[in-house]
Amino acid sequence: FDNSKGSEIHPMHFHGNHFQIIERKGGRGKLIATEKGWKDTVMLLPGEKVNVITTFSQFKGKYVLHCHNLEHEDSGMMLNFEIV
């Protein structure tokens, strides 16, 4: 996730699959203890990039990824993608 040029916080949320946060660049620049383990949402801070890792081995099909700020979601910060 890339918010390196952004000025707002984006709680990015996956539907149907968990991920692990492996790196933060910019922003606060480091992972904190509560970010370890499996997540379905990551706080993307202003001026930072966050790398996550996941696999989609259990379920094939359509997924949703979106910002959990309702105003952002309503303005199009949402996407559908399909694992085949």
VEXPANU-865986 format. One record per residue (C-alpha): residue number from 1; residue in one letter; x, y, z. Coordinates in Angstrom, 3 decimals, padded with zeros to 6 digits. Last residue first. Layout:
N
VOFI pos code       c1       c2       c3
VOFI NUM    A        X        Y        Z
...
//
This chain:
84
VOFI pos code       c1       c2       c3
VOFI  84    V -008.423 -017.659 -010.301
VOFI  83    I -008.189 -014.956 -007.636
VOFI  82    E -010.459 -012.028 -008.471
VOFI  81    F -010.216 -008.382 -007.553
VOFI  80    N -012.719 -005.786 -006.427
VOFI  79    L -011.624 -002.296 -005.512
VOFI  78    M -012.482  000.453 -003.076
VOFI  77    M -011.293  004.028 -002.618
VOFI  76    G -014.100  005.228 -004.881
VOFI  75    S -015.495  008.352 -003.246
VOFI  74    D -017.902  006.326 -001.095
VOFI  73    E -014.932  004.381  000.290
VOFI  72    H -013.095  007.602  001.080
VOFI  71    E -016.095  009.106  002.875
VOFI  70    L -016.637  005.842  004.763
VOFI  69    N -013.086  005.717  006.057
VOFI  68    H -012.567  001.928  006.051
VOFI  67    C -010.457  002.082  002.887
VOFI  66    H -011.203 -000.821  000.588
VOFI  65    L -010.233 -004.273 -000.664
VOFI  64    V -012.888 -006.700 -001.902
VOFI  63    Y -012.435 -010.298 -003.038
VOFI  62    K -013.767 -012.423 -005.884
VOFI  61    G -013.001 -016.086 -006.429
VOFI  60    K -010.646 -018.835 -005.341
VOFI  59    F -010.520 -019.678 -001.660
VOFI  58    Q -007.962 -021.564  000.373
VOFI  57    S -004.661 -020.689 -001.319
VOFI  56    F -004.986 -016.906 -001.442
VOFI  55    T -001.653 -016.153  000.167
VOFI  54    T -000.624 -013.074  002.085
VOFI  53    I  002.219 -010.614  002.562
VOFI  52    V  002.072 -006.936  003.446
VOFI  51    N  004.246 -003.964  002.594
VOFI  50    V  003.331 -000.542  003.960
VOFI  49    K  004.318  002.747  002.335
VOFI  48    E  004.251  006.006  004.262
VOFI  47    G  003.666  009.731  003.974
VOFI  46    P  000.375  009.842  005.851
VOFI  45    L -000.340  006.640  007.772
VOFI  44    L -001.766  003.414  006.357
VOFI  43    M -003.519  001.674  009.223
VOFI  42    V -003.744 -002.017  008.334
VOFI  41    T -006.888 -004.156  008.353
VOFI  40    D -007.454 -007.923  008.000
VOFI  39    K -004.558 -008.913  010.248
VOFI  38    W -002.475 -011.997  011.086
VOFI  37    G  000.396 -011.655  013.536
VOFI  36    K  002.609 -008.740  014.446
VOFI  35    E  001.067 -005.274  014.268
VOFI  34    T  000.481 -005.095  018.041
VOFI  33    A  004.239 -005.165  018.676
VOFI  32    I  004.969 -002.060  016.587
VOFI  31    L  006.347 -002.015  013.065
VOFI  30    K  008.718  000.738  012.070
VOFI  29    G  008.875  003.743  009.769
VOFI  28    R  006.671  006.178  011.714
VOFI  27    G  005.600  007.649  008.384
VOFI  26    G  008.209  006.572  005.835
VOFI  25    K  008.606  002.866  005.107
VOFI  24    R  006.666  000.173  006.987
VOFI  23    E  007.462 -003.515  006.550
VOFI  22    I  006.138 -007.072  006.963
VOFI  21    I  002.475 -006.612  007.820
VOFI  20    Q  000.844 -010.037  007.741
VOFI  19    F -002.294 -010.824  005.789
VOFI  18    H -005.810 -012.182  006.304
VOFI  17    N -008.374 -013.063  003.654
VOFI  16    G -012.124 -012.738  003.130
VOFI  15    H -012.498 -008.963  002.939
VOFI  14    F -009.287 -006.932  003.025
VOFI  13    H -009.233 -003.584  004.869
VOFI  12    M -007.090 -000.460  004.505
VOFI  11    P -007.401  002.001  007.393
VOFI  10    H -006.340  005.132  005.483
VOFI   9    I -004.848  008.075  007.363
VOFI   8    E -004.670  011.342  005.417
VOFI   7    S -001.890  013.484  003.922
VOFI   6    G -000.968  011.333  000.942
VOFI   5    K  002.206  011.392 -001.171
VOFI   4    S  003.749  008.295  000.418
VOFI   3    N  000.352  006.619  000.812
VOFI   2    D  001.395  003.411 -000.948
VOFI   1    F  000.000  000.000  000.000
//
